[in-house]
Amino acid sequence: MAISSLGVGSGLALEELVTQLIQAERRPKLESLQERQNEVNVSLSGYSKLKSELSKVLDSLETLRSSRDMNARTAIINGVSPSSTDGGDEDDASTTPTNQYLSATASSNAAAASYEVSVEALAQGSKAKSAAFTGTDQVINSTAGTLTLATANGDSSFSINVDAGATLSDIASAINNSNDNYGVSASIINTGGANPETRLVLSSSVTGAENELVVTNDNAELDAVSTVASGAGAAGLTIAAEDQASDARLNIDGIDVYSSSNTFTNAIEGVEINAKSLSPGDPQTLEIATDKEGIKNNVKDFVEAYNKFVDESNKLTKVNVEGTSGALVGDSMIRGLSSGLNNIIGGAVASGETGFKTLYSLGLSFDSEGKLEFGDEGEAKLDEALSSDFNSVSKLFSNEDGIATQLDSYIKQYTQLGGLFDSKEDVFESQKENLTQERERFNRYMENYEKNLREEYQALDSMIGQMNQTMSALQGQLANLPGFGGS
């Protein structure tokens, strides 16, 4: 009879013994594998954090490494500097803070100068109004026809089909629901009162003097809802002088300039001005200047990003006698990276102007932890440099051997796709895969080990059980022999 559980035949604690032997075999190897797995995970996480912080340093250099961006222009209205940098085209400078009359942006090719600008007129579209009708359900035409709505210059147009027996309401709906409508809204006004009237009003959103709304037809019955009659009578839609499409008008240093919209592009070369509300006789001072405040913020952003990288690097490479050292202590690639960054940031730019060859000329230096800091004067030295010699500051960063240009090239070796960080991470990923395979091999080994162990002890258990049975049988036989019994 087969033994179902170890120790049943022999009465010995063989199951417990086998379990202890298996645990003794398994535990050291699993602990070693887990320790190695943890080391790889911690190192991989450390590199990921460093790569992230270094990428932020690279991002902070985007403007500083470009001479065009460094020399970008800002548009200042009434002495108020821009509050935010526009994220559009790289030639764009900053949009001015809120001004009730106008806003402006300037590209890098705009001349530095000051202008007096007033908003004399805003651009508007046409508004055509009809004569009186008896109501929205008044039938306009007895035979089918077509209405065509267009701008006077012909740049925009669309047509609607008007069925026979169409009412005023039907025509208004057809205009509003046309898929080709370029910006004409039809509305019906009911006057009420003692002598109620109903009028059709067409409003065009297309502004500019050349974009006057023109409504024509091919059926004289539709003259009542057209600005141009096709029959002998007068057209029913008229546009009052104050409702005509018109250009926006600015006065810049006594010169009137016009635009079909409220946006003026290159009225001042390299500058875009947006008229927001009227300011006749109340000129706003528009100054186009080098974006000193923006560049200062860029420098500060770089310092902040670099210092965060240094903090992370120091934490990961710190040696702690208490046994909690950083995950990347002794890593040669990190040492090389940090050394290269220090050499560039602390080095001199050969092509820089005299007095502006290092970051020290801007009041920056390294502290005891390797981070950048402004000296006792704070940011005053940077402010003075930007005000007194902006071009020299620009060259310090953006020249071919400039600090930002060198850093950009150096950092990309590490952060770009397939760069040094990716290569290092690939090594760790390979180690993780090897550990996974090693764990799988060990699990297979332990399965065989346990199987063999159980077979050996099961055989032992069975043998001892048979011996116990034989001994019991012999004892029973001996008990029946003379002299061995109890009587």
Secondary structure, DSSP 8 states (H G I E B T S, - for coil): ---SSTTTTT-S-HHHHHHHHHHHHHHHHHHHHHHHHHHHHHHHHHHHHHHHHHHHHHHHTTTTT-HHHHT-EEEEETTB--SEE--S-TTB-EE----SSEEEEEBTTS--EEEEEEEEE--B--EEEE--BS-TT-B--SS-EEEEEEETTSSSEEEEEE-TT-BHHHHHHHHHT-TT-SSEEEEEEE--SSS--EEEEEEE---SGGG-EEEEESSGGGGGG-SS-SSSS--SEE--GGGS-B-EEEEETTEEEEESSSEEEEEETTEEEEE-S--TT--EEEEEEE-HHHHHHHHHHHHHHHHHHHHHHHHHH---TTS---TTTT-HHHHHHHHHHHHHHHS--TTS-TT-SSGGGGTEEE-TTS-EEE-TTTTHHHHHHHHH-HHHHHHHHHSTT-HHHHHHHHHHHHHSTTSHHHHHHHHHHHHHHHHHHHHHHHHHHHHHHHHHHHHHHHHHHHHHHHHHHHHHHHHHHHHTSTTTS--
